[in-house]
Amino acid sequence: MTLRLSVPLEQNHHQSLLCPKIAVIGVGGAGGNAINNMINSGLRGVKFIAANTDAQALEHSLADVKIQLGANLTKGLGAGSIPEIGRQAAEESINELAEAIEDADMLFITAGMGGGTGTGAATVIARMAMERKVLVVAVVTKPFYFEGARRAKVAEVGLEALRRVVDTYIVINNQNLFRIANEKTTFSDAFKEVDKILYFHVREISSLMVNPGYINLDFADVRSVMSKMGKALMGTSEASGENRAVKAAENSIANPLLDNLSVQDAKGILINITGGPDMTLFEVDAAANCVREKANENVNIIFGSTCSESMSNVVRVSVVATGISPDQGELSETGDLGEEGFSGWREEKSDEQKKMELLEIPAFIRRVKKKS
């Protein structure tokens, strides 16, 4: 039997139009650094977007598209670590943001929680993308302990607002970097480990849908595991030698940068096993079962396997587990979060604290707030 597939004539000019389109937007300073590291790592086939209130930071971005958020509001000088300014800046630039993602099927948002632009703008961008039926995944960081209680609380408020308007989100606590670092680990190298989580996540999902493999997935498979699933964990690991497949599987679900999350609590699991021509059926079976046995019996498992000629003697296992309930103590009590989670949040402060905080706000932002 001959199966004939036809596509619309206007799409027939380029095979890539048949593939789902993935975009990654880095919001604020941390998000911008993350996508620069991804680009330097050689990831292809993804549209990179940098969005920032800081015009100077955008000059150093390697992204395909650069968007200065709130040019009229902030004059390109940043959000002053005030999430409400970040939110307003994103609202001002909402049309540019919408245009940047208009052809995307899936959007990854990366940002640092606790500052101004990332915390405030990420939620606006996510909500806008969700309204356009884009599959939205957020990969965000929480501050180090040494950054103080106030920044930690701002991060929690930002995360609470963000998780309401994304399909899936992954939270990386910067403090967990001490689990993998030593006294000689540079600050730059430590943050590259954080950025690798986003890089591997995007690489593995795009690989499953685009690259030829033994078992490929389509976008509907990915959506079934990630749509409206909430908190997630992601891990990837490579191993060689004896029991390489099982070793890679075990390490992939034990990511030290994520806060004590377990596939046991997941509602959906996406597994991608990659190897060279020497990867055996028994190895694939052993790796997949290693993950399955640690999950609950009702979990929805989506499995794919791809071949890479460059991976002789090596097996790589990548796992995305979604639908994990937030820890009971993960989100602090934030009161009325307001529409985006910031304007409605109030913290009791003394008159002296209020005066000091006002002095910390850049003068140009104080003028804007007085006019509004």
N, C-alpha and C positions, 0 to 999 in steps of 0.2 A: 504494500500500500504506500502511496506517495502522499506525504503531508505537505501541503503548500501553505506557507504563511505569507500574508500580505500586510503591509503597513501603509499608512497614508502617504501619498506621493510627496507631500511637503516634508515628511520625515525621512524619506528614503535616501536623502543625499548624504547622510552620515550615520554610521552604525551606532555611534555613541549616544544618539538621541533615544535609543531604545533602553539605555541604562538609567537607573534612578540617579538623580542628581543630588549630591551631598555638598553642603556648605558648612564651613566652620567659621564662627564669628568670635573673635577675641575682644572682650569688653573691658576697658580700663587698662591699667598698666600690667597687671598680672596676666590678663587675657591676651594682651598684645605680645608679651614675652613668650607665652605658650605657643602661639601660632608661628612666631618666628623660629622657635626651636623645631616645630613640626616641619616647616618648610626646609630648614637646614638639614633635617633628617631624610629628605628626599621623597616625602609623600607626594604622590601625583594623583590626578583625576579628581581633585577636590577643590572647590572654590573657597579661597581664604578671604575673610573680611576683617578689617581692624576698625573698631569703633572706640573713640576716646574723646574726652573733653579737652585733653592736653594736646595741643597742636604740635608741640615740639616732639612729643613721644611718637606721634604719627609719622613724622619725618623719618624715623628709624625703622618703620614697619616694612616688612617684605611682602605684605599682603597684596592680593590682586586688586582689592577695593579698599579704600581708606575713607572713613566717614568721620568728620569732625562733628561731634555731638554738641548741640546747643551753642553754635557760634555766636549768636546774638546774646545769649544769656551769660556765657562764661568768657567770651572773647578769646577762647583758645588757651586759657590759663588754668584749666582743671576745675575740679568740683570742690576743692578744699576739704576733702574727706567728709563731705556732707551728702549722704545718700539722697536726700530730697532734691538737691541740686542736680545730682546725676539723673534722677527720675525726670525732672523737668527738662533737662537737656535732651534726653532721649525722645521725649514727647515732641519737642521742637523739631527734631530731625526724623520724625517717624516716616515721612514720605521717602526720604533717601534710604532708610533702613528697609522699607517694604520693597523698594525697587531692587535693592541689592540681593534680596532672597526670593524674588518673584518666581524664578524657575526652579527653586529647590524643592525636592521631595522630603529631604531630611536635613535638619539643622542641628548642629552641635553648638552650644553656647558655653564658652569658658570664661571664667571671671574669678577674681578673688573677693570673698565676702569680708566686709568689715571696713572697707574704704568708702569712697564717695561714688565714683563712676560705676565700677563693677557692681556694687551692691544696689545702687539705685536704678541703673539703666537695664540690667540684665532682665529684670522682671517685665519691663515695658516691651523689650524686644521679644521675649518669649510669648507674651500674651498676643502680640501682633502676629507672630508666626503661627500660633495655634489657631487664631481666627481664620487664617488662610489655609487651614487643613494640612499644615506641614507637621511632620513627625519631629518633635523637639526633645532633645536630650541635653541636659545641663551637666557640666563637669566643673565643679567649683571647689575652692579651697577655704579652709577656716584658719584664723590667725594662730601664730605661736602664742604660748602662754605669756612670754615676755612682752607682748604687745598690749597687755593690760585688759582689765575687765570690761571697760567701756567698749573697746573695739570688738571684743568677743560678743558682747550683747548685741551690738549693731549687726554683726555677722549673723547671729541667730535670727534677728528680726528679718534681715534680708533673705535668709534661707527659707524661713517660714512663708514669706510672700512668694518666693520663686517656686517652691515646690507645688504651689497651688495652680501654676500656669504652665507646667511642663509635663511631658509624658513620662519621662524617666530622668532621674538625677543621681549623680554620683558625688559624694562629698569626701574630700581628702583633707584630713586634719594635718596642717603643717607640723604640728608637734610630733607627729608620728615619724617624721624624717629622722629623728634621733634613734629609731629602731634599726635603721639601715646605715646610718652614717657613723664615721669614726672621727677622731680628733683631727685627722688630716683631710677630711672631706671639705672641699671648698663650698662656699655659699652657692655659687653658680651651679656646681655639679649636683648639689642637693636638690635644687629646684628643677633641674633637668629630669630627675627621677619622678617628680610629680607630673611634669609635662608628658613623660612617656606613657602614663596611663591614658591620657587623651589620645596620644598618637597611636598607641596599639588598638584602642577602641575603634577609632575611625578606620585604621588600616584593615583590621580583621573584618569589619562589617562590609566595607567596600570590596574587599577581596572575595568574600563569599558571594556577592551579587554580581561581580563584574568579571573576575578572573576565571578562566577555564578550570574545572576541577572534577573530582570523582563524583561529588554530590554538591551541587550548587543550590543556593537559596534564591528566592525572588523577594521583592520588596514586601510583598504581602506576608511572607514568613517572618521577616524582621519586625514588621508592624504588629503582628500578632503577639510577639513577645515583649515589645517595648511600648506599645500604645497605652497610655493612661495606667502605667504600672508603678509609678512612684519610685521609691528608693531602690538602688541597685548596687551591685558590686561588679567589678571587672578585674580579671587577672589574666596574664599570659605568661607562659614559661616554655623554655626550650631545654631539651635534655638529649644526651647521647649515651652510648654504651648500653650495658645490660639494664633491662626494665626501663628503657628511656621513655616510653609512652606513659607508663604509670607515674614515673617521677615527674614528668612534665604536667600531667593532670593534677597531681596532688599539690604541686607548687602553684598552679594557676588559680586554685581556689583558696589560697592562704596568703593573700596580699597583705603585707605588714603595714602598708600605708592607709588601709581602710580600717575603720573602728569596729573590730570584733563582729563582723558580719558573717553570716553563714548561708550557704546554699540551701540548708535545711528549711529556711524560712521563705524561700523564693516561690513565686507562683509561675514564673517562666524562666527557662534557661536556654541560652543560645550557646552551642558548642561548635568550635571550628578546630579541626585537627589538620595540620599541614605537615607534609613530609616529602621526601624525595622519592624517586622510583623504587627505593628499597623498603619503603614502609609497607608493612604486611597487614593483612586483614585482621590477624589476631591482635596486633598492636592497636589498631583502631578500636576494636572491640574492648580491649582492656582499658584504654583511656576513657572511652565514653562511659563504660560501666563504673569506673572509679568515681566519676562525677555523679552519675545517676544514683548510685548506692548511698551517697551522702545527702541526696535531696529527698523531699517527701514524695509519697506515692502518687499524689494528684498533680504534680508539677507538669507543665507543658514544656516538653523538651523539643527544641528545633536543632537539628544536627546538620552540619556540612563538613565537607572535607576537600581540601585543595592540594594540588601537587606543585612543588617548586623544584626545578632541576638543580638549583643551587643549594638545596638542603640535604644532600647526601649524608647519611649517618646521623641526622638530627631530626627529631620530631618536636613540633611546636603545638601546644594546646592552649587555646584561648577560650575563656568562659565569660559570658555576661549573664548574671542572675538578677532578675527583676522582681518587683512586687514584694520587696522586703519591708516589713513594717518598721517605721522609725522607732528607735529606742525610746522608752518611756521618758527618760530624762534628757533626751537629745535637744529638744526645743524648749527654751525657757518661756515662762509666762510673759506674753508681750502685750496683753490687753487688746484693745481695739486696734487692729493693724491698719485700718483705712484701706482704700482701694488698692494701693500698691505696697502697703506694709510700712510706710515711713511717716507720712503726714499724720497718721492717727496714733503714732507711738509717742508716749510722753514719759519722761523720767523726772521724778521729783528732784529739784536742785535748789540750793540756796541762792540768794540774790548775788552773792559774791561769785559763785560758780558760773552763774549766767553772764555776769560781766566779763569774767575771764574768757569764757567760751566765745563771746561776741568779739573780743579782741583777737581771738585766734582765726576768725573768719576773714578771708581776704576782703579788702575794702571794696573791690568791685562787686563782690557778691552781696555785701551789706547794702550797697546802694540799690541793687536789683531787688532785694527783699523788701526794702522800704517802699519802693514804687508799687509792688504787687499788693 
